[in-house]
């Protein structure tokens, strides 16, 4: 990224974020990230550098050691990270700090905030996000992991799926069912949120061998009679799903911004290669069959980016931004996927080689079309909430 995004209102603070985060990311080049990818090893040095710079607390309250900034500033930081050599792997190693603890910040007790948040900001604690389950998927109300109240403790058993960073984490944010679904007025009732130690005596973590983003692990998690105390419960029993809703819109905005960063990097690299590569005695960038797809991707990414900053401003101003946040995530994922695909094809055969990195960006950005919410579910959301059409699922 050469300049601040066009749709983001500039100020001195954002220019400082742009320059400082860009300089930090530049210390970790493609060779570093290819090695993390090859060895499936967490980017510990990168994560610690962000902790040392205070960036892990960019959205956390000042009284807890954070910077107290809004989603717009966090989205700027994450677009810079996504635009770096680390792409989605770099983003995934740190972005849970920006939205994952939001339920604690907003709904936790004073004691919980003081106990849980500062160690996340300084990097001493790493947290995994335990919500998704193999038999529930996006139907969160149907999760089957249970928490049984026994005196002043809960006993939790069940299974989670696609739990990011569980190999590295020492904490886990768990959503569990504490009241059977058939005893609840609404399906989303009876779910409770816990923040507790990832106790490996009671929690087994198995890595999932996956297509990309291999510098950051994804896991199956098996929980067997994990005991947690009342102080680990966030908010009231049965309110867990509602507490998590507060983090969904900023999560979508941040992911959209990250994804656009990757797409912009791919287009820039493709344009540079096309300006240098000669075939049949001329630069391939002089061919409209190369020019037009890259120009289209530039426009699509810029348009999606405008939706990102519109959604981020709405969130920071306290306005309802569900449609905008979901639209930003959808548009960004589609535009970035297309951009990375076109960038690879612009490179031709060498685009398929790991040395040129484009194939890694493409594999990583594909994830953002299906996670944390699929493109199809976003279309359903907009159809129902914006267009007033009947619910389809």
N, C-alpha and C positions, 0 to 999 in steps of 0.2 A: 504494500500500500504506500503510495507516494504522498497522499494528502488525507486529511480528515474526510469521512464520507460526506457526499453532497447533501444528504437529507438530514444531517445532524447539525444543530445549531452550534457554531464554534464558540469557544471561549478559551481563556488562558489555561484553565485546569485541564480541559480536554486535549489541548495541544501538548501539555506536559505528559498526560497519559499516553498519547500517541507516540511521542518520542521515547519515553522511558520504557514502555512495554516493547516497542519495536526493537530497541537496543538490547533488551534482555533476551528476547526471542532469537535475535541474530547470533547469540552465543552458541546456539544449538542448531547446527546445520543439518542438511539432508543426510550426511554420513552418520551423524549421531542417531537420527531417527530410523534410518535403515537398519542400524545395528540393534536398536531396541525392538524393532519389528522382527528381525531375524531370530533374535534370542528370546522373544516373548518376555521381555524384562521391563518392569515399570521404570519410567523416567524419573528416578529418585532425585537426580541432580537438578532437573528442570523444576520439579515440584518444590524442592527446597529453595531454589532461587526465587520463586514467586513468594514463598513464605517469608524469606529474609527481606524481600522488598515490601512486605506488607500488603501485597496484592490479593492474598486469599481472603482478606477482610474488607474488600472494597465496598460491599453492600451491607456490612455489619455495623451496628450502632457504635458511635464513637465511645460511649461509656463502657463498651465491652472490648475496646481496643481496635475497632474497625475504623473505616474512613467515613461511613455514613452516607455514601453516595447512592444514586438511584440506579435503576435498571438501564437507563440510557448510557451512563458512564460504564457500567459493567459490560453492556453489549459492545461498546466501543473496544474495551480491552479484549473481549473474546473474539471480535472480528480480526483484530491485529494478530492474535494467537492463531486463529484459523488460517490466516494469510501467510503464516510462517511455514518453515519446513516441516514442523510437527503436525500440521493439519489437524484432523479430528482427534488423533491420539493425544496431541498436546492439550487440546481443549478438554478432552474427557478426563485428563489427569487432575484437573483443577476445578472444573465448573460445578461439581456437586457442592463445593463450598459456597457457591453464589446463590443456589436455590434450595438445596437439600435441607439446611438448618432453618429455613424460613419459618416453619411451623413452631420451632423452639423460640425463635426471636419474637414472634408475634403472640404466641399463646402459652409459652412456658412461664413458670414462676420466676421471680427475681433470682432465687437460689439456683434454679436450673440454668438460667442464662449465664450467670457468673461461673458456674461449674463447667458447662458444656461448650460455650462459644469461644472463649480465649484460646484453649488448646487447639481448636480448629484453625484459628487465624494464624497462630505461630507455627503450624505444621506439625505439632507434637502428636495430634490425633488425626487419623484418616477415617472417614466414615463411608460405609456402604449403604445402599438404598434398597431395603428389602420390601418390595411391594408386589411385583409381578409374580405370578405363579403359573406352573405348566398347564393347569386345567382351567385357568380363569382368563389369562391373557389380558385384554383391555377391559373385560367385564370385572372390574375390581370388586364389585359387590358380591361376587361369587367366590372370593378367596376362601380357602379351607384351613389355613393355618389358624390354630385356636390358642387363646389365652384363657386359662382357667384360674379364677381367683381362689387362693388358698391362704386364708388369714391376711397377713399384710404383704403377701407376695402374689405374683402371677406365675403360672407354669405354662410355658409356650412350647408347642410342638407343631411341626408342619414342614412345608417345602417352599422355597422361593426359586425363581428362575431369572436368568439374565441379570444377576446382581453384580454390578460393576465394582471393581477394586476390592472385592471380598478377600482376595489373596493377600492384599496389603493392609487392609483396614484393621483397626483395633476397636472400632465402634460400628454399630449398625442401627439404622432407623427402621423399625419394624412396624408394619401395619398388620394387625391380626384381628380375627373375629372373636369377640368376647361374649356375644349373645347370638344364638343360632338365628339364621336368616328368617326362618319360618316363625320366629317369635317377635320379629320387628315390624313396625308399622311401615317403614320404607326399607327397600333393599340395602340402602347405604347406611342405615342405622346399625348399631351393634358392632362397629369397627373401632378399634382403639389403637392409638399410636404410642410406640415406646422408643426410647433412645437408650441404648444399653451397651455394655461390653460385648464384643464379638468373642464369646467364650468358646474356644475351640475344643474344650472338653465336651461341650453339648451341641456344638455347631460344626458340621462337616461341610467343607467347601471343596467343590470339584470344578476345575476349570473346563470351559467349553472350547473345544478346538473350532475356531471360526474363520471366516473369510478374510477379515481385515481388522484394523485397529488393534493389532496384537501387542502393542506396547502397553495396552491397558486391558486387564483381564475381565472377562465376563464369566459368570459362574452359576452352577446349580448349588443351592444351599439347603442342607438338611438339618432341621432343628429337632432335638430330642430332649424334651423335658428341661428346657432352659428356664431357670428361675430368675426373675427380675423383681426388684422391690418397687414399692409405690412411687418412690422418687424418680423412677425411670419412666413413668407414664406422663405423656405430654397432654395437657388438657384433661377433660373429663372422660370417663369411660363411655364408649359408644360414639364419641365425636370425632374419631380419627380421620375418617374420610373427609369431613368438612374442613378439618385443619389442613389437610394436604391440598385442598383446592386453591388455597392462597398462593401456592408455589407453582401451579400449573401454567399460568399465563407468563410469568417471568421466565420459566424454563423454556417455553416455546420461543419466546423472543430471543433469548440468548442462543439457543440452538440455531435459529434462523440466521443470526448474525455470524456465528461461527462458520456455518455452511457457506454463506456468501463469501466469506474470507477465502475459503478453499477454492471456490469457483473463480474468483478474481485472480488468484495466483495461477491457476491452470491456464486461463485466457492469456495472461501476461507472458507466461513461459511459451505458450504456443505461438503467440505473435512474434516473440523474439526468435524462436527457432525458424519460423516461416520467413523472417527477414534475412536469415543467414543461409538457409539450406538452398542449394542449387540443384535442379534437375532439368535435363534437356537444355542447358545453357541459360537458365533464368531462375531467379529466386521464386520459390513456390508461393511466397506471399503475394506475388503479382497475379496469381490466378484467382478469379472470383470464386471458384469452388472452395478455396481456402479462406478468402476474405469474408465472404457472406456469412458462413456459419459462425465464425468468431465474432463478427460484428453483431449478429443476432444474440449471441450469448452475452456480450457486453451489455446490450440493451436490456435483456431479461434480468440480468443480475442487478443492474442499477434500478430497475423498476421494483424488484423484490426488496431491495435495500430501502427504498422509500417507505414501503409498508412496514419494515422493521422499525424505522425511527418514528413513524406515526404511532405504532403500537406501543413503543417504549415511552413516548411522551404521554400518551393516554394513561398508561399505568402509573407513571411518576406523578401525574396530575390527579390521580385518584379516580379516574373515569373507568367505566366498564370497557374492557378491551378484549373480551373473549374472541370475538369474530376476527379482530385485527391481528391478535397474537397467533391464532390458528392459521389465518391467511398468510401471514408472514412466513410461518414455518413451511407451509405447503409450497408457496411460490419460491422460496429460497432453495428448498430441497430439489424441486424440479429443475430450476435454472442451473444450480451447481452441478447436478448430475449430468445434464446436457453439456455444460461447459467442459467438464472433465473428460467426457466421452469424445467430444470434438477435439479437445487438446491432444488426447492420445492418438486419434486418427490423423491429426495434423503432423504429428511426429512420425507416423508410419510405423515401420518395423521397430525402430528404437523406442517408440512409445511403450512397447511391450516389455522392454528391458527394465529391470529394477534400477539400474544405474541412473536412468533419467527421471525416476520418481513419479511420473505421471500415473503409472498403473497403481501405485500405492494410494495416491489421492483419489482415484476413481473407486477403488475398492472401499476406501473409508467413507467416501461421501454417499455411497449407496445406502449405508446404514440409516442415513437421515431421512430417507423416503419411508422407512417403516417404523422408526423409533423416535421418540417414546410413544408416538401415536402415528398410525398409518395415514397415508394420503386419503384413503377411502373414508376413514372415520372423520377426517376433517371436512370432507365434502358433505358427509351426512350432517355434521354439526352446523355448517353454514346453511345447508338446505332447510334444516329445522329452525334454527335460532334466528337466522336473518331473513330467509324467504318465507317462513311461516308454513312450510310443508309438513305433512304428517311424519311422525317418527317412523323410521324404516327398520329399526332393530330393537 
